[in-house]
Amino acid sequence: MIRELRNSEVIFKLDDKENKIKELRIITEEKNFWNDQRNAQKILQNIKQLQDWIDYWSVLKKKSEEIAEIIEI
């Protein structure tokens, strides 16, 4: 079951999402980031959406691992 979860991480491209967040956070640190407030808001929303997705997946993964442990007992 744990192997299947790891495979799902690849399918859902978690690494890509985490890397995208890093890239976007670098953009938010740029000097002129807030000059275009609409674009700044879009970037921040994108970061939040990606982070929410990763957080949701992490919770699901943890619960699945807990269930797998219970089943083994």
JOQUI-V838427 format. One record per helix or strand. SS is the DSSP state (a for helix, b for strand). FROM is the first residue (numbers start at 1). TO is the last residue. If there is no record, write none. Layout:
BEGIN
ss:SS from:FROM to:TO
ss:SS from:FROM to:TO
END
This chain:
BEGIN
ss:a from:2 to:11
ss:a from:14 to:28
ss:a from:33 to:35
ss:a from:37 to:72
END
